[in-house]
């Protein structure tokens, strides 16, 4: 299990995320917002789906290293969404 920054849950609230699971241990590792699924991988990456979520093996959109500050976290939300859209355009291209 990847270790998250201590403020991760607070940052998720600031970003208007909800948890896919009510499990206190795993919920912060699988948040979602605006119809997009996110997850923290076991390799220390923060990932977003491609917008058409089936399961992670089929729906990977983009990934970046786990943000370590609040500002990086809030900026990473938009960055992940842009990267996922670019990847989707390439695949459908």
C-alpha positions in Angstrom: 0.0 0.0 0.0 1.3 3.4 -1.0 1.7 5.9 1.8 -0.3 9.0 1.3 0.5 12.5 2.5 -1.0 13.2 6.0 -3.4 15.8 4.6 -4.7 13.7 1.7 -8.3 13.4 3.0 -8.5 17.1 3.6 -7.2 17.8 0.0 -9.9 15.4 -1.3 -12.6 17.4 0.5 -11.1 20.7 -1.0 -11.3 19.1 -4.5 -14.9 18.0 -4.0 -14.1 14.3 -4.2 -16.2 11.4 -2.8 -15.1 7.9 -2.0 -16.0 4.9 -4.1 -15.8 2.8 -0.9 -17.1 3.5 2.6 -14.1 1.5 3.9 -12.0 3.9 6.0 -8.8 2.2 5.0 -9.4 2.1 1.2 -11.8 5.0 0.5 -9.1 7.6 0.1 -7.3 5.4 -2.4 -10.3 5.3 -4.8 -12.0 8.8 -4.9 -14.2 10.1 -7.7 -15.6 13.4 -8.8 -17.6 14.7 -11.7 -18.1 11.2 -13.1 -14.4 10.5 -13.2 -12.7 7.8 -11.2 -9.3 8.3 -9.6 -7.0 6.0 -7.7 -3.6 5.8 -6.0 -1.6 2.9 -7.5 0.7 0.6 -5.6 3.6 2.2 -7.5 3.1 5.7 -6.0 1.1 7.2 -8.9 -2.2 9.0 -8.9 -4.3 7.9 -11.8 -7.5 8.9 -13.6 -9.8 6.8 -15.8 -10.4 7.6 -19.5 -14.0 8.8 -18.9 -15.6 5.5 -19.9 -14.9 3.4 -16.7 -15.2 -0.3 -17.0 -12.4 -1.6 -14.8 -8.9 -0.2 -14.3 -7.3 -2.6 -16.8 -9.5 -1.2 -19.6 -10.0 2.3 -18.5 -6.6 3.9 -17.6 -6.5 7.5 -18.7 -3.3 9.1 -17.2 -1.0 9.1 -14.2 1.3 11.4 -12.3 3.4 11.1 -9.2 1.4 11.6 -6.0 1.3 15.3 -5.1 3.0 16.3 -1.9 1.5 19.7 -1.3 -2.0 21.2 -1.4 -1.2 23.5 -4.3 0.3 20.6 -6.3 -2.8 18.5 -5.5 -5.2 21.1 -6.7 -3.2 21.7 -9.9 -2.9 18.0 -10.5 -6.6 17.5 -10.7 -6.8 19.7 -13.9 -3.6 18.2 -15.2 -4.8 14.6 -14.9 -8.1 15.5 -16.7 -6.2 17.2 -19.6 -3.8 14.3 -19.9 -6.6 11.8 -19.9 -8.5 13.7 -22.6 -5.3 13.9 -24.8 -4.7 10.2 -24.4 -8.4 9.5 -25.3 -8.1 11.7 -28.5 -4.9 9.7 -29.5 -6.6 6.4 -29.0 -9.7 7.4 -31.0 -7.7 9.5 -33.4 
